[in-house]
């Protein structure tokens, strides 16, 4: 049957885009974190929506499961096949056309395989900003960003990927193409199918193209690092910037002392310019369409007020673009520094800002009391309440043994604290196959059953990314 299926695929795609040799399939079979590895019947690389539709129709007829994949930079195993060897990976990497940049409508229409950094560059050439920005932007693709509703560093001002999307093109589970590629800011015509597919991780349909918002490029941008002594002062500082800078506040990133200790160890050239290794280092960015002086004067005035009220103890304003980039590189390299330390227990969570101080103080205390010597690597997009709250083994410990013995109880402790604070167990990374068990308890039975009903209605044969998000 497998051979018959591959013969039929050969009538849709040139055989050089049907990968069946182990060496050719290997790059597609393991997730970015090397946590999940699967097997696949074949890796298929279509170049058009029509080819995707034909493949899905064939898979529906043969009940062959499909694992959609973009840049394979996900963190929850959502684009990795199972161990059966019967699933096919549908890679959208060849679908990378930018169909249109509509200057008057300030939108860009593009295919799912477009690399995020390329989109940013093409938009900039036309005088626009595409504000989605992630650490993996050099290799992640917009289809995957949409499928996981990726967040990033600019959510505070521009929103997540969902907020940037105006329309979609989607191949359904029976191989039909839904064309929702309208660049409308208002469209109140019944159910919002766009929002249904964004964040569904390829379990309801395969996103093949999208219409995304563009914004005028800022004229001026100023970046600063500031030191705070506790999380309460940090939240008060955020409130101050929101009140004084309002929509000019583009980024508000938090890095703990423990996080930057890893930077000092593995990337000493990126040392923190603030004095005395403060408990919290905050990266703040303002951007505007007025003069450089206007933004700089506003930033200096807010920092002066923060110093006088003792919300901060030190501040460094980037004097040029190179120094501003170095501040951002320090923040972005925390994840890479963690990778140098071997695997740790990661948590991508969201906490209401009003509960953030309670969460951090209580959870830190519980973790350190139960697991003496562990290192809490806590950093993230504080402006929108998104923490990357990671637990690393004690220095010198066997990380494999530690993680194997403690992963489940650590997750349970932290997710229990998240629930107490009315937060979310996934802020921007999705669910994939990593958080399926936790999802049911987190969402509650009513929401979980509604999600299952939607899945069964749109994909009754369960051929689209099965056993991801939901355990069906």
matplotlib code that plots the C-alpha trace (Angstrom):
import matplotlib.pyplot as plt

x = [0.0, 2.9, 4.3, 1.0, 0.6, 4.1, 3.3, 0.2, 2.2, 4.5, 1.6, 1.3, 5.0, 8.2, 9.9, 12.8, 10.4, 9.3, 11.9, 12.0, 15.7, 16.6, 19.4, 17.1, 14.3, 16.6, 16.6, 12.8, 12.4, 13.7, 12.5, 14.6, 15.3, 16.2, 13.5, 11.3, 12.3, 10.0, 9.8, 8.0, 6.9, 8.0, 8.7, 6.7, 7.6, 4.9, 5.3, 1.7, -1.6, -3.1, -0.3, -1.0, -4.7, -4.1, -1.8, -4.3, -7.1, -4.9, -4.1, -7.8, -8.6, -5.9, -6.3, -2.7, -1.8, -0.1, 2.4, 2.6, 6.1, 7.5, 11.0, 11.0, 11.9, 9.0, 9.6, 6.8, 7.2, 4.2, 5.9, 7.5, 6.0, 5.3, 7.3, 4.9, 6.7, 3.3, 2.8, 4.0, 5.7, 4.3, 7.0, 5.9, 9.5, 9.2, 6.0, 7.9, 6.4, 5.5, 2.4, 1.7, 2.7, -0.4, 1.1, -2.3, -3.8, -0.6, -0.7, 1.6, 0.2, 2.6, 2.9, 3.4, 7.1, 8.3, 11.1, 10.2, 13.4, 12.9, 9.4, 10.9, 13.4, 11.0, 8.6, 11.5, 12.4, 8.9, 9.2, 7.2, 7.7, 6.6, 6.8, 6.8, 10.3, 11.6, 14.9, 14.5, 13.5, 16.3, 14.8, 11.2, 8.4, 5.3, 3.1, 4.5, 4.3, 0.6, 0.0, 1.4, 0.3, 3.9, 4.6, 8.1, 9.5, 7.0, 3.7, 3.4, 2.8, 1.7, 0.2, 0.9, 0.9, -2.9, -3.3, -1.1, -3.2, -6.1, -6.7, -5.7, -5.7, -6.2, -6.3, -9.0, -8.9, -10.7, -8.4, -10.5, -9.0, -10.6, -9.6, -9.9, -7.2, -9.0, -7.0, -9.9, -9.8, -13.5, -15.4, -18.4, -19.8, -20.4, -17.7, -14.2, -12.5, -9.2, -9.0, -10.0, -7.0, -4.4, -2.9, -4.4, -0.9, -2.0, -4.7, -7.7, -6.3, -3.0, -2.3, -0.8, -0.9, -1.8, -2.5, -0.5, -0.6, 2.3, 3.1, 5.1, 8.8, 9.6, 11.8, 13.4, 14.2, 15.9, 16.9, 17.9, 19.0, 17.9, 18.5, 15.7, 15.9, 12.7, 9.7, 7.4, 9.6, 9.8, 6.0, 5.8, 8.4, 6.3, 3.3, 5.2, 6.4, 2.9, 1.5, 4.2, 5.2, 1.8, 2.0, 5.7, 6.6, 7.7, 9.6, 9.9, 12.0, 13.1, 16.3, 17.1, 20.6, 20.7, 19.9, 22.7, 25.1, 24.8, 25.6, 28.7, 29.8, 29.2, 29.2, 31.5, 31.7, 28.0, 28.6, 25.9, 27.0, 25.0, 26.9, 26.9, 24.9, 21.4, 18.7, 16.7, 17.9, 15.1, 15.5, 13.2, 12.7, 10.7, 10.0, 8.3, 7.6, 8.9, 12.4, 15.2, 15.4, 11.7, 12.0, 15.3, 14.1, 11.0, 13.1, 15.5, 12.6, 10.9, 14.3, 14.9, 11.5, 12.2, 15.5, 14.0, 11.3, 13.8, 12.2, 15.5, 19.1, 21.0, 20.4, 22.4, 21.0, 22.3, 24.3, 24.0, 22.4, 25.3, 25.0, 21.2, 21.7, 24.2, 21.5, 19.1, 21.7, 22.3, 18.6, 18.3, 21.3, 19.9, 18.3, 21.5, 23.4, 20.9, 21.6, 25.3, 24.3, 22.4, 18.7, 16.6, 12.9, 11.3, 8.0, 6.5, 3.8, 1.7, 0.7, -1.5, 0.7, -1.2, -0.2, 3.3, 5.1, 3.2, 3.9, 7.7, 8.2, 6.1, 7.2, 10.9, 10.6, 8.7, 11.2, 14.3, 12.9, 12.0, 15.1, 18.1, 20.8, 18.6, 19.0, 15.9, 16.5, 13.6, 13.4, 10.9, 8.5, 7.4, 5.3, 2.7, 3.2, 5.0, 7.8, 10.2, 10.5, 13.1, 14.6, 18.2, 19.8, 22.4, 25.9, 27.7, 24.6, 23.7, 21.1, 19.7, 19.1, 17.8, 15.3, 14.1, 13.4, 12.0, 10.4, 6.8, 6.7, 8.5, 5.9, 3.1, 4.4, 4.9, 1.6, -0.2, 1.1, 0.1, -3.5, -3.5, -2.6, -5.1, -2.4, -1.7, 0.6, 1.5, 2.1, 3.7, 5.2, 1.9, 1.0, 2.3, 2.9, 4.7, 1.8, -1.2, -1.6, -1.5, -3.9, -6.9, -6.6, -5.7, -8.6, -11.2, -13.6, -16.1, -13.4, -11.6, -14.7, -15.5, -12.0, -12.5, -15.8, -14.2, -11.4, -13.9, -16.1, -13.2, -11.0, -13.3, -10.6, -8.0, -5.4, -4.1, -1.3, -2.9, -2.0, -0.9, -2.7, -5.4, -4.8, -7.0]
y = [0.0, 2.4, 1.8, 2.5, 5.7, 6.9, 6.1, 8.3, 11.1, 10.9, 12.0, 15.3, 16.1, 15.7, 12.7, 14.8, 16.5, 13.1, 12.2, 8.5, 7.8, 7.9, 10.4, 12.8, 12.5, 12.8, 16.7, 16.7, 14.0, 15.7, 18.8, 21.9, 21.0, 17.4, 16.2, 14.4, 12.2, 10.2, 8.2, 9.1, 7.2, 10.2, 13.9, 15.8, 19.3, 20.9, 24.4, 25.5, 25.4, 23.2, 20.6, 20.8, 20.3, 17.3, 15.7, 16.1, 14.7, 11.7, 11.3, 11.6, 8.8, 6.5, 7.6, 8.6, 11.0, 14.3, 16.3, 19.8, 21.4, 24.9, 25.8, 23.1, 25.6, 24.7, 24.0, 21.6, 18.8, 20.0, 19.3, 15.9, 12.6, 9.6, 6.4, 4.4, 5.3, 5.6, 9.4, 11.8, 15.1, 17.9, 20.6, 24.0, 25.3, 25.6, 27.8, 31.1, 33.6, 37.1, 37.5, 41.2, 44.2, 46.5, 49.9, 51.7, 48.9, 48.4, 44.6, 41.9, 38.7, 35.8, 32.0, 29.9, 29.0, 32.6, 33.0, 35.6, 37.6, 37.8, 39.2, 41.9, 42.8, 42.9, 45.1, 47.5, 47.9, 49.4, 51.6, 49.4, 47.5, 43.9, 43.8, 40.0, 39.3, 36.1, 34.6, 32.0, 34.6, 33.7, 30.2, 30.1, 30.4, 32.5, 29.4, 27.9, 31.3, 31.4, 27.7, 28.3, 32.0, 32.9, 35.9, 37.4, 40.7, 43.2, 41.8, 44.6, 47.1, 45.1, 41.9, 38.3, 36.7, 36.3, 40.1, 40.7, 38.4, 39.7, 36.7, 33.2, 30.5, 27.1, 23.5, 21.6, 18.0, 16.8, 18.7, 21.8, 25.3, 28.0, 31.4, 33.9, 36.2, 39.5, 42.3, 43.7, 45.3, 44.7, 41.7, 40.8, 37.9, 35.1, 32.7, 34.0, 31.1, 32.9, 32.8, 29.2, 28.1, 30.5, 28.7, 25.3, 23.8, 22.1, 20.0, 21.6, 22.6, 23.5, 27.2, 27.8, 31.7, 34.7, 38.5, 40.2, 43.8, 46.2, 49.4, 52.5, 52.2, 54.1, 57.2, 57.0, 54.3, 54.3, 51.4, 51.3, 48.7, 49.5, 47.8, 46.9, 45.3, 43.3, 42.3, 44.8, 47.7, 46.2, 46.1, 49.7, 50.7, 49.1, 51.0, 54.2, 53.7, 52.7, 55.9, 58.2, 56.6, 55.0, 53.5, 54.4, 51.6, 48.8, 46.4, 45.6, 42.5, 41.1, 39.2, 37.9, 37.8, 34.0, 34.3, 36.8, 34.6, 32.1, 34.9, 35.8, 32.2, 31.3, 34.7, 36.9, 39.4, 40.3, 41.2, 43.3, 47.0, 47.7, 47.9, 45.2, 42.3, 43.6, 41.1, 42.2, 43.8, 45.3, 46.0, 48.8, 50.1, 53.2, 53.9, 56.8, 58.6, 61.9, 63.1, 61.3, 64.1, 63.8, 60.2, 60.5, 63.4, 61.4, 58.4, 60.4, 62.1, 58.8, 57.3, 60.3, 60.0, 56.3, 57.0, 59.7, 57.3, 54.5, 52.1, 51.7, 51.8, 52.2, 52.8, 52.7, 54.3, 52.8, 55.6, 54.1, 51.2, 48.9, 49.2, 48.8, 45.6, 44.4, 44.8, 42.8, 40.1, 39.7, 39.0, 36.7, 34.7, 33.5, 30.6, 29.7, 29.9, 27.5, 25.1, 25.1, 23.9, 20.9, 20.3, 22.1, 22.0, 24.7, 26.5, 29.1, 30.7, 33.8, 35.4, 38.4, 41.4, 41.9, 38.4, 38.3, 39.3, 36.7, 34.0, 34.6, 34.9, 31.9, 29.7, 30.5, 29.6, 26.3, 25.2, 26.0, 24.4, 21.2, 21.0, 22.5, 23.9, 24.2, 27.3, 29.2, 30.8, 33.2, 35.7, 36.9, 39.4, 41.0, 43.6, 41.0, 38.8, 36.0, 34.3, 31.7, 30.1, 27.4, 25.1, 23.9, 21.2, 22.1, 22.8, 19.6, 17.4, 14.7, 16.6, 13.5, 11.8, 15.0, 15.7, 12.1, 12.0, 15.5, 16.6, 15.6, 16.9, 20.2, 20.7, 19.9, 22.4, 25.2, 24.7, 24.5, 27.9, 29.1, 28.0, 29.7, 32.9, 32.4, 32.2, 30.0, 27.0, 28.1, 31.7, 31.6, 28.1, 26.2, 22.7, 20.3, 16.8, 18.2, 19.6, 17.4, 15.9, 19.2, 20.9, 19.0, 20.0, 23.5, 24.1, 22.3, 19.6, 22.0, 23.7, 20.5, 18.8, 21.8, 21.6, 17.9, 18.6, 21.1, 18.7, 15.9, 18.2, 19.6, 16.5, 13.5, 11.0, 12.6, 12.7, 16.3, 16.2, 13.6, 13.4, 17.0, 19.5, 16.9, 13.2, 12.0]
z = [0.0, 0.8, -2.6, -4.3, -2.3, -3.3, -6.9, -6.7, -5.0, -8.0, -10.2, -8.1, -7.4, -9.3, -7.6, -6.5, -4.1, -2.7, -0.1, 0.9, 1.6, 5.3, 4.8, 3.0, 5.5, 8.6, 8.9, 9.1, 11.7, 14.9, 16.6, 17.2, 20.8, 20.0, 22.3, 19.9, 17.0, 14.7, 11.5, 8.3, 5.2, 3.1, 3.2, 0.5, -0.7, -2.7, -4.3, -4.7, -2.8, -5.6, -5.0, -1.2, -1.9, -4.2, -1.6, 1.2, -1.0, -1.7, 2.0, 2.9, 0.4, 1.8, 5.4, 5.6, 8.4, 7.6, 9.7, 8.4, 8.8, 8.3, 9.5, 12.1, 14.8, 17.2, 20.8, 21.7, 19.1, 17.0, 13.7, 14.5, 13.2, 15.5, 15.5, 13.2, 9.9, 8.3, 8.5, 5.8, 6.5, 4.4, 4.3, 3.0, 2.6, -1.2, -0.9, -0.4, -2.8, -1.6, -3.7, -3.1, -1.0, -1.0, -0.1, 0.1, 2.3, 4.3, 3.9, 2.6, 1.0, 1.2, 1.2, 4.3, 3.5, 3.6, 6.2, 8.8, 8.4, 4.6, 5.2, 7.5, 4.9, 2.0, 4.0, 5.0, 1.3, 0.8, 3.9, 6.2, 9.4, 9.8, 13.6, 14.4, 15.7, 17.2, 18.1, 15.2, 12.6, 10.3, 9.8, 11.1, 8.5, 8.6, 8.3, 11.5, 13.2, 12.3, 13.2, 16.7, 17.1, 17.8, 20.1, 20.3, 21.5, 20.0, 21.3, 23.8, 21.1, 18.0, 19.3, 18.5, 15.1, 15.3, 15.8, 12.7, 10.4, 8.3, 6.1, 5.3, 2.6, 4.1, 2.7, 4.6, 5.7, 2.6, 0.2, -0.5, -0.6, 1.5, 0.1, 2.9, 1.5, 2.2, 3.7, 5.7, 9.1, 9.5, 8.3, 10.5, 8.5, 10.9, 12.4, 12.2, 10.4, 10.5, 14.2, 14.2, 12.2, 13.7, 16.7, 15.7, 15.0, 11.7, 13.4, 11.7, 8.3, 6.5, 6.2, 2.8, 2.6, 4.6, 4.4, 7.2, 8.5, 7.8, 9.7, 8.8, 9.7, 12.9, 12.4, 15.8, 18.3, 21.7, 23.8, 27.4, 30.1, 33.6, 37.0, 39.4, 42.8, 42.9, 40.7, 42.4, 41.4, 37.9, 37.5, 38.8, 36.2, 33.5, 34.6, 34.6, 31.1, 29.9, 31.4, 30.1, 26.8, 26.0, 22.5, 22.0, 24.4, 22.0, 24.2, 27.9, 28.5, 31.9, 32.6, 36.1, 37.5, 37.1, 33.4, 32.8, 34.8, 31.9, 29.4, 31.4, 31.4, 27.7, 25.9, 28.0, 25.1, 25.9, 29.5, 31.3, 31.2, 34.4, 37.6, 40.3, 38.6, 39.7, 40.6, 37.5, 34.3, 32.1, 28.4, 27.3, 23.8, 22.6, 19.0, 17.3, 14.1, 15.5, 15.9, 17.7, 20.2, 21.0, 22.0, 23.8, 25.9, 26.8, 27.7, 29.8, 31.7, 32.5, 33.7, 35.8, 37.5, 38.0, 39.7, 41.9, 43.1, 43.6, 41.1, 39.4, 40.6, 37.4, 33.7, 30.4, 27.2, 24.0, 22.3, 18.8, 16.8, 17.4, 21.2, 21.0, 19.0, 21.6, 24.3, 22.3, 21.5, 25.2, 25.8, 22.8, 23.7, 27.0, 25.3, 23.5, 26.8, 28.3, 25.5, 26.4, 29.9, 28.5, 28.8, 31.5, 32.3, 30.3, 31.0, 28.6, 30.8, 31.0, 34.3, 34.8, 35.7, 38.9, 40.0, 38.7, 42.0, 43.9, 41.3, 41.2, 44.9, 45.9, 43.1, 43.5, 47.2, 46.6, 43.9, 45.9, 49.1, 47.3, 45.0, 46.8, 44.5, 41.4, 39.2, 38.1, 34.7, 34.6, 31.7, 29.2, 27.7, 31.0, 29.2, 28.2, 31.3, 29.3, 31.4, 30.3, 33.7, 33.4, 36.0, 35.6, 37.7, 40.3, 39.1, 38.3, 38.6, 36.0, 34.0, 32.4, 35.7, 37.3, 34.5, 34.3, 38.0, 38.5, 35.2, 36.1, 39.7, 38.6, 35.9, 38.3, 40.9, 38.4, 36.5, 39.8, 40.6, 37.2, 37.8, 41.2, 39.5, 36.6, 34.1, 31.0, 30.6, 27.1, 26.2, 22.7, 22.0, 21.6, 22.9, 20.3, 21.8, 24.8, 26.8, 25.8, 29.2, 31.0, 28.5, 29.5, 33.2, 32.3, 29.8, 31.8, 30.6, 28.8, 26.8, 26.1, 24.8, 22.6, 21.1, 20.4, 18.8, 16.5, 15.6, 14.8, 12.7, 10.6, 10.4, 11.0, 9.9, 12.1, 9.4, 10.2, 12.7, 14.9, 18.6, 18.7, 20.9, 21.6, 22.4, 19.5]

ax = plt.figure().add_subplot(projection="3d")
ax.plot(x, y, z, "-o")
ax.set_aspect("equal")
plt.show()
